[in-house]
Amino acid sequence: MNGKYYNKNLSPSLIILVIITGLFGIAGYLLKSETVTTTKNFYLQNSSGNVLFEHQNHIDMAEGCEECHHEIVLSDDKTHCSECHDDDYLPEDFSHEELTSISDHTCSYCHQIGEYTDIQSCRSCHPTENEETGLIGCESCHDDYDQNSLTHDEMQEIHEYDCGSCHSIQAIGTVYHEYCSECHTNEKPQQFTNADGSIRCQNCHLK
């Protein structure tokens, strides 16, 4: 008799517990914050054969997102300090280097990087062909002006300036082959170079 009474009372309790657990699970799924996907791989389109770009491997090696995603630093879309700190914390009280040196900070603490989570094509900034390289002299636009009078950060803050105002943007072939190949051959020469030291194209280009 007691056993039957116990089972009758237990069944509604279990049902209520399952329902509550299910509701919490659904709510957690619907309310979860959007996370930045870092493990995604990309295929860079190329006439010599697409190149597999492993995003997570580059995140692990880079000192910060801004090494590749230049828009993060140049964007005005930033999170104010007061969203995480007291109102007496002001962004102008800290240099960018001081903020990035804080061990538990990442670019996303200050910069809204959601729109930059997909890889940015180098071709959007770099022309197909360009013979010029290096910095453009200040005197080409200004009279009696010394490029050492402003820091790089101060130059970036000039509203009408962009990278092309001072830098002669390199051609896409130069960017891919100089920068990607330089790092690959330094880090893993046995994988990315031939016996004579030349670059092994087929290790990047998939054909």
Secondary structure, DSSP 8 states (H G I E B T S, - for coil): -HHHHHHHHHHHHHHHHHHHHHHHHHHHHHH-------S-EEEE--TT-EEEEEHHHHHHHSS-GGGT-THHHH-S-B--GGGTS-TT--GGGS-HHHHHTSTT--HHHHB--GGGSS---GGGTS-S-----SB--GGGTSSS--GGGS-HHHHHTSTT--HHHHB----HHHIIIIIIHHHHHHH-HHHHB-TTS-B-GGGTEE-
